[in-house]
Amino acid sequence: MRLPIPRWRDSDPGEIRSWITEVNDGIVAVAGMALGLAGAEVAPRTAYAVITLNAIVGALTVFGAKLGERLADREAEQDLVAKEEARLRMTPDEEKAEIVDWLEARGVGTSTAHQVADDLAAGDALGAQLVIEYGLRETTTVHQAWRDALQAGAAFLIGAVLPLVGSLVTPWEWRVGWLATGTAICLTITSFILSRRGHSNPWATVLRSLVLGLGTLAVSYFAGGLLQ
C-alpha cells in the first residue's frame, strides 16, 4: 500500500514545508524523550518502552489534530458557501457590484469590469464571489481532510522512527552522543530538502532547525537529570 505522502512534483511548496516540518517534529520529539530518559537514568527496558510509545502516541496525536483542523476548515467553508448562496439569491445586484468594485480597485476599466461581472454572473457567480471575498478557490472534501491527516501522522512517524531505531541499535552507554549526532544529521538532511523543495534559504533553514532541535534535546536531557 502506498504511503499517504505528497508527490514532490504535484505538491506546492507550502505542502512540502508542512510535511517535512512534521518529520522534523517526529525526530526532535522522540530524540528529546530518549535523551530526557537518559538524563533521568531510566532503566533500558523501561526507556525503550516509553520511547516506542512516544513515537506511536505522537503520530496518532498529530493525525487526530490535523484531522480535526481540516474537518473544522471544511465546516467553516461550507458555512461560507451557504451564506454566499443566500446572498446571491436575495441581493444579486449587490454581489455583482462587489465584483465590479474589486476589479476596478485593481485597475480594470469600469465598462470592462461590468462586462466581466456580467459574464461571471452568467457563469459561476458563486465561485467568483468566494474567490474575491474569501480567497476560497475550492472547498475541502472529507477525502482531503483524511488525506492531509494521514500525511501529517505518517510524516511524524517517519521522523520518530529514526531516533527510535537509533535508541534500539546503539549501545546503551553511547546513546546520548549517538542520538545527538544522529538527530543533527537527520535535521540537516531534512531541512536542506525542505529549503530546496520549499524555495527557502538553505543555510537559514538548516541553522534554524539545528539550533531549535539540538536546543530542545539539551533541555530535555538536563530536565531528565533534575528528575533523578
C-alpha positions as YAML, in Angstrom:
chain: A
units: angstrom
residues:
- id: 1
  name: MET
  ca: [0.00, 0.00, 0.00]
- id: 2
  name: ARG
  ca: [1.33, 3.40, -0.95]
- id: 3
  name: LEU
  ca: [2.11, 5.70, 1.98]
- id: 4
  name: PRO
  ca: [-0.06, 8.85, 2.04]
- id: 5
  name: ILE
  ca: [2.86, 11.18, 1.43]
- id: 6
  name: PRO
  ca: [2.78, 14.05, -1.05]
- id: 7
  name: ARG
  ca: [4.24, 13.64, -4.54]
- id: 8
  name: TRP
  ca: [7.04, 16.21, -4.83]
- id: 9
  name: ARG
  ca: [6.11, 17.27, -8.36]
- id: 10
  name: ASP
  ca: [2.40, 17.53, -7.60]
- id: 11
  name: SER
  ca: [2.72, 19.40, -4.30]
- id: 12
  name: ASP
  ca: [3.05, 23.10, -3.71]
- id: 13
  name: PRO
  ca: [5.97, 24.41, -1.61]
- id: 14
  name: GLY
  ca: [3.69, 25.09, 1.36]
- id: 15
  name: GLU
  ca: [2.54, 21.47, 1.49]
- id: 16
  name: ILE
  ca: [6.13, 20.23, 1.29]
- id: 17
  name: ARG
  ca: [7.22, 22.58, 4.07]
- id: 18
  name: SER
  ca: [4.39, 21.35, 6.26]
- id: 19
  name: TRP
  ca: [5.20, 17.69, 5.59]
- id: 20
  name: ILE
  ca: [8.92, 17.96, 6.31]
- id: 21
  name: THR
  ca: [8.21, 20.07, 9.40]
- id: 22
  name: GLU
  ca: [6.17, 17.14, 10.74]
- id: 23
  name: VAL
  ca: [9.11, 14.82, 10.01]
- id: 24
  name: ASN
  ca: [11.41, 17.13, 11.97]
- id: 25
  name: ASP
  ca: [8.90, 17.28, 14.82]
- id: 26
  name: GLY
  ca: [8.92, 13.49, 14.99]
- id: 27
  name: ILE
  ca: [12.71, 13.41, 15.08]
- id: 28
  name: VAL
  ca: [13.02, 16.00, 17.83]
- id: 29
  name: ALA
  ca: [10.09, 14.76, 19.94]
- id: 30
  name: VAL
  ca: [11.31, 11.17, 20.17]
- id: 31
  name: ALA
  ca: [15.00, 12.04, 20.40]
- id: 32
  name: GLY
  ca: [14.16, 14.55, 23.13]
- id: 33
  name: MET
  ca: [12.21, 11.92, 25.06]
- id: 34
  name: ALA
  ca: [15.08, 9.45, 24.68]
- id: 35
  name: LEU
  ca: [17.63, 11.95, 25.98]
- id: 36
  name: GLY
  ca: [15.33, 13.03, 28.79]
- id: 37
  name: LEU
  ca: [15.10, 9.41, 29.92]
- id: 38
  name: ALA
  ca: [18.86, 9.11, 29.59]
- id: 39
  name: GLY
  ca: [19.32, 12.16, 31.78]
- id: 40
  name: ALA
  ca: [16.99, 10.66, 34.36]
- id: 41
  name: GLU
  ca: [18.94, 7.38, 34.15]
- id: 42
  name: VAL
  ca: [15.83, 5.32, 33.49]
- id: 43
  name: ALA
  ca: [16.43, 1.58, 33.09]
- id: 44
  name: PRO
  ca: [16.98, 0.48, 29.45]
- id: 45
  name: ARG
  ca: [13.90, -1.76, 29.19]
- id: 46
  name: THR
  ca: [11.61, 0.95, 30.55]
- id: 47
  name: ALA
  ca: [13.24, 3.61, 28.39]
- id: 48
  name: TYR
  ca: [12.76, 1.58, 25.21]
- id: 49
  name: ALA
  ca: [9.07, 1.04, 26.02]
- id: 50
  name: VAL
  ca: [8.49, 4.74, 26.73]
- id: 51
  name: ILE
  ca: [10.30, 5.85, 23.57]
- id: 52
  name: THR
  ca: [8.30, 3.43, 21.42]
- id: 53
  name: LEU
  ca: [5.01, 4.56, 22.96]
- id: 54
  name: ASN
  ca: [6.04, 8.18, 22.49]
- id: 55
  name: ALA
  ca: [6.53, 7.62, 18.76]
- id: 56
  name: ILE
  ca: [3.17, 5.86, 18.36]
- id: 57
  name: VAL
  ca: [1.14, 8.24, 20.51]
- id: 58
  name: GLY
  ca: [2.83, 11.25, 18.93]
- id: 59
  name: ALA
  ca: [1.90, 10.12, 15.42]
- id: 60
  name: LEU
  ca: [-1.70, 9.43, 16.47]
- id: 61
  name: THR
  ca: [-1.93, 12.81, 18.18]
- id: 62
  name: VAL
  ca: [-0.67, 14.63, 15.09]
- id: 63
  name: PHE
  ca: [-3.10, 12.65, 12.93]
- id: 64
  name: GLY
  ca: [-6.04, 13.47, 15.19]
- id: 65
  name: ALA
  ca: [-5.16, 17.14, 15.49]
- id: 66
  name: LYS
  ca: [-4.76, 17.57, 11.74]
- id: 67
  name: LEU
  ca: [-8.00, 15.69, 11.02]
- id: 68
  name: GLY
  ca: [-9.91, 17.87, 13.46]
- id: 69
  name: GLU
  ca: [-8.36, 21.00, 11.98]
- id: 70
  name: ARG
  ca: [-9.18, 20.08, 8.38]
- id: 71
  name: LEU
  ca: [-12.74, 18.98, 9.19]
- id: 72
  name: ALA
  ca: [-13.25, 22.28, 11.02]
- id: 73
  name: ASP
  ca: [-11.95, 24.08, 7.91]
- id: 74
  name: ARG
  ca: [-14.47, 22.13, 5.82]
- id: 75
  name: GLU
  ca: [-17.35, 23.11, 8.09]
- id: 76
  name: ALA
  ca: [-16.33, 26.77, 8.01]
- id: 77
  name: GLU
  ca: [-16.04, 26.68, 4.22]
- id: 78
  name: GLN
  ca: [-19.46, 25.06, 3.86]
- id: 79
  name: ASP
  ca: [-20.92, 27.78, 6.08]
- id: 80
  name: LEU
  ca: [-19.38, 30.48, 3.87]
- id: 81
  name: VAL
  ca: [-20.72, 28.80, 0.73]
- id: 82
  name: ALA
  ca: [-24.23, 28.59, 2.20]
- id: 83
  name: LYS
  ca: [-24.19, 32.25, 3.25]
- id: 84
  name: GLU
  ca: [-22.88, 33.38, -0.14]
- id: 85
  name: GLU
  ca: [-25.52, 31.34, -1.97]
- id: 86
  name: ALA
  ca: [-28.21, 33.02, 0.13]
- id: 87
  name: ARG
  ca: [-26.80, 36.48, -0.64]
- id: 88
  name: LEU
  ca: [-26.73, 35.74, -4.36]
- id: 89
  name: ARG
  ca: [-30.39, 34.74, -4.23]
- id: 90
  name: MET
  ca: [-31.52, 37.74, -2.17]
- id: 91
  name: THR
  ca: [-29.23, 40.55, -3.38]
- id: 92
  name: PRO
  ca: [-27.67, 39.57, -6.73]
- id: 93
  name: ASP
  ca: [-27.12, 43.18, -7.79]
- id: 94
  name: GLU
  ca: [-25.13, 43.97, -4.64]
- id: 95
  name: GLU
  ca: [-22.99, 40.89, -5.10]
- id: 96
  name: LYS
  ca: [-22.35, 41.84, -8.70]
- id: 97
  name: ALA
  ca: [-21.40, 45.37, -7.61]
- id: 98
  name: GLU
  ca: [-18.82, 43.88, -5.24]
- id: 99
  name: ILE
  ca: [-17.16, 42.14, -8.18]
- id: 100
  name: VAL
  ca: [-17.13, 45.39, -10.17]
- id: 101
  name: ASP
  ca: [-15.58, 47.28, -7.24]
- id: 102
  name: TRP
  ca: [-12.98, 44.55, -6.77]
- id: 103
  name: LEU
  ca: [-11.97, 44.68, -10.44]
- id: 104
  name: GLU
  ca: [-11.87, 48.48, -10.57]
- id: 105
  name: ALA
  ca: [-9.66, 48.56, -7.47]
- id: 106
  name: ARG
  ca: [-7.14, 46.52, -9.47]
- id: 107
  name: GLY
  ca: [-7.06, 48.87, -12.42]
- id: 108
  name: VAL
  ca: [-9.75, 47.37, -14.64]
- id: 109
  name: GLY
  ca: [-11.82, 49.94, -16.52]
- id: 110
  name: THR
  ca: [-15.44, 50.47, -15.48]
- id: 111
  name: SER
  ca: [-17.01, 49.15, -18.67]
- id: 112
  name: THR
  ca: [-14.70, 46.13, -18.73]
- id: 113
  name: ALA
  ca: [-15.37, 45.46, -15.04]
- id: 114
  name: HIS
  ca: [-19.12, 45.48, -15.66]
- id: 115
  name: GLN
  ca: [-18.72, 43.15, -18.64]
- id: 116
  name: VAL
  ca: [-16.59, 40.72, -16.63]
- id: 117
  name: ALA
  ca: [-19.09, 40.85, -13.74]
- id: 118
  name: ASP
  ca: [-21.93, 40.09, -16.16]
- id: 119
  name: ASP
  ca: [-20.01, 37.14, -17.61]
- id: 120
  name: LEU
  ca: [-19.24, 35.79, -14.13]
- id: 121
  name: ALA
  ca: [-22.84, 36.22, -13.02]
- id: 122
  name: ALA
  ca: [-24.00, 34.28, -16.06]
- id: 123
  name: GLY
  ca: [-21.44, 31.58, -15.38]
- id: 124
  name: ASP
  ca: [-20.05, 30.71, -11.94]
- id: 125
  name: ALA
  ca: [-21.28, 33.62, -9.83]
- id: 126
  name: LEU
  ca: [-20.85, 31.72, -6.57]
- id: 127
  name: GLY
  ca: [-17.30, 30.66, -7.39]
- id: 128
  name: ALA
  ca: [-16.36, 34.23, -8.32]
- id: 129
  name: GLN
  ca: [-17.74, 35.62, -5.07]
- id: 130
  name: LEU
  ca: [-15.93, 33.01, -2.98]
- id: 131
  name: VAL
  ca: [-12.60, 33.79, -4.64]
- id: 132
  name: ILE
  ca: [-12.99, 37.56, -4.50]
- id: 133
  name: GLU
  ca: [-14.35, 37.86, -0.96]
- id: 134
  name: TYR
  ca: [-12.64, 34.98, 0.80]
- id: 135
  name: GLY
  ca: [-9.85, 33.76, -1.49]
- id: 136
  name: LEU
  ca: [-11.56, 30.37, -1.49]
- id: 137
  name: ARG
  ca: [-10.89, 28.59, -4.79]
- id: 138
  name: GLU
  ca: [-12.02, 25.14, -3.71]
- id: 139
  name: THR
  ca: [-13.62, 23.66, -0.63]
- id: 140
  name: THR
  ca: [-12.11, 20.92, 1.49]
- id: 141
  name: THR
  ca: [-13.60, 17.47, 1.00]
- id: 142
  name: VAL
  ca: [-13.77, 14.71, 3.59]
- id: 143
  name: HIS
  ca: [-11.28, 12.77, 1.49]
- id: 144
  name: GLN
  ca: [-8.84, 15.69, 1.51]
- id: 145
  name: ALA
  ca: [-9.21, 16.09, 5.27]
- id: 146
  name: TRP
  ca: [-8.37, 12.43, 5.88]
- id: 147
  name: ARG
  ca: [-5.55, 12.52, 3.34]
- id: 148
  name: ASP
  ca: [-3.94, 15.55, 4.99]
- id: 149
  name: ALA
  ca: [-4.30, 13.96, 8.43]
- id: 150
  name: LEU
  ca: [-2.75, 10.69, 7.27]
- id: 151
  name: GLN
  ca: [0.10, 12.60, 5.63]
- id: 152
  name: ALA
  ca: [0.80, 14.51, 8.83]
- id: 153
  name: GLY
  ca: [0.67, 11.41, 11.03]
- id: 154
  name: ALA
  ca: [2.83, 9.40, 8.62]
- id: 155
  name: ALA
  ca: [5.37, 12.23, 8.39]
- id: 156
  name: PHE
  ca: [5.67, 12.44, 12.18]
- id: 157
  name: LEU
  ca: [6.02, 8.66, 12.43]
- id: 158
  name: ILE
  ca: [8.73, 8.58, 9.77]
- id: 159
  name: GLY
  ca: [10.69, 11.18, 11.71]
- id: 160
  name: ALA
  ca: [10.06, 9.40, 15.01]
- id: 161
  name: VAL
  ca: [11.32, 6.06, 13.68]
- id: 162
  name: LEU
  ca: [14.81, 7.47, 13.08]
- id: 163
  name: PRO
  ca: [15.73, 8.20, 16.74]
- id: 164
  name: LEU
  ca: [13.69, 5.17, 17.84]
- id: 165
  name: VAL
  ca: [15.83, 2.84, 15.76]
- id: 166
  name: GLY
  ca: [18.93, 4.71, 16.89]
- id: 167
  name: SER
  ca: [17.98, 4.12, 20.51]
- id: 168
  name: LEU
  ca: [17.41, 0.41, 19.91]
- id: 169
  name: VAL
  ca: [20.62, -0.35, 17.99]
- id: 170
  name: THR
  ca: [23.06, 1.95, 19.80]
- id: 171
  name: PRO
  ca: [24.96, 0.57, 22.80]
- id: 172
  name: TRP
  ca: [23.27, 1.88, 25.95]
- id: 173
  name: GLU
  ca: [26.33, 3.72, 27.24]
- id: 174
  name: TRP
  ca: [26.77, 5.57, 23.92]
- id: 175
  name: ARG
  ca: [23.15, 6.59, 23.46]
- id: 176
  name: VAL
  ca: [23.49, 10.29, 24.35]
- id: 177
  name: GLY
  ca: [26.27, 11.08, 21.89]
- id: 178
  name: TRP
  ca: [24.83, 8.93, 19.12]
- id: 179
  name: LEU
  ca: [21.32, 10.35, 19.48]
- id: 180
  name: ALA
  ca: [22.55, 13.93, 19.43]
- id: 181
  name: THR
  ca: [24.76, 13.27, 16.40]
- id: 182
  name: GLY
  ca: [22.10, 11.29, 14.56]
- id: 183
  name: THR
  ca: [19.50, 13.96, 15.22]
- id: 184
  name: ALA
  ca: [21.81, 16.68, 13.91]
- id: 185
  name: ILE
  ca: [22.47, 14.69, 10.72]
- id: 186
  name: CYS
  ca: [18.78, 13.93, 10.15]
- id: 187
  name: LEU
  ca: [17.72, 17.53, 10.75]
- id: 188
  name: THR
  ca: [20.41, 18.77, 8.38]
- id: 189
  name: ILE
  ca: [19.25, 16.45, 5.61]
- id: 190
  name: THR
  ca: [15.52, 17.08, 6.04]
- id: 191
  name: SER
  ca: [16.00, 20.83, 6.43]
- id: 192
  name: PHE
  ca: [18.11, 21.01, 3.28]
- id: 193
  name: ILE
  ca: [15.44, 19.10, 1.34]
- id: 194
  name: LEU
  ca: [12.84, 21.41, 2.86]
- id: 195
  name: SER
  ca: [14.70, 24.50, 1.71]
- id: 196
  name: ARG
  ca: [15.23, 23.21, -1.82]
- id: 197
  name: ARG
  ca: [11.68, 21.99, -2.38]
- id: 198
  name: GLY
  ca: [10.04, 24.75, -0.38]
- id: 199
  name: HIS
  ca: [12.01, 27.59, -2.02]
- id: 200
  name: SER
  ca: [13.56, 28.97, 1.17]
- id: 201
  name: ASN
  ca: [17.13, 29.89, 2.16]
- id: 202
  name: PRO
  ca: [19.02, 26.59, 2.74]
- id: 203
  name: TRP
  ca: [21.56, 27.88, 5.25]
- id: 204
  name: ALA
  ca: [18.98, 29.72, 7.32]
- id: 205
  name: THR
  ca: [16.61, 26.74, 7.26]
- id: 206
  name: VAL
  ca: [19.29, 24.24, 8.32]
- id: 207
  name: LEU
  ca: [20.72, 26.52, 11.01]
- id: 208
  name: ARG
  ca: [17.29, 27.29, 12.45]
- id: 209
  name: SER
  ca: [16.37, 23.61, 12.59]
- id: 210
  name: LEU
  ca: [19.66, 22.65, 14.25]
- id: 211
  name: VAL
  ca: [19.51, 25.40, 16.86]
- id: 212
  name: LEU
  ca: [15.91, 24.66, 17.81]
- id: 213
  name: GLY
  ca: [16.27, 20.88, 17.58]
- id: 214
  name: LEU
  ca: [19.54, 20.50, 19.47]
- id: 215
  name: GLY
  ca: [18.44, 23.12, 21.97]
- id: 216
  name: THR
  ca: [15.34, 21.04, 22.68]
- id: 217
  name: LEU
  ca: [17.47, 17.92, 23.15]
- id: 218
  name: ALA
  ca: [19.77, 19.72, 25.59]
- id: 219
  name: VAL
  ca: [16.86, 21.00, 27.66]
- id: 220
  name: SER
  ca: [15.29, 17.52, 27.67]
- id: 221
  name: TYR
  ca: [18.49, 15.88, 28.85]
- id: 222
  name: PHE
  ca: [19.10, 18.32, 31.69]
- id: 223
  name: ALA
  ca: [15.43, 18.27, 32.69]
- id: 224
  name: GLY
  ca: [15.68, 14.49, 32.93]
- id: 225
  name: GLY
  ca: [18.72, 14.87, 35.14]
- id: 226
  name: LEU
  ca: [16.74, 17.03, 37.54]
- id: 227
  name: LEU
  ca: [14.14, 14.26, 37.89]
- id: 228
  name: GLN
  ca: [16.56, 11.60, 39.11]
...
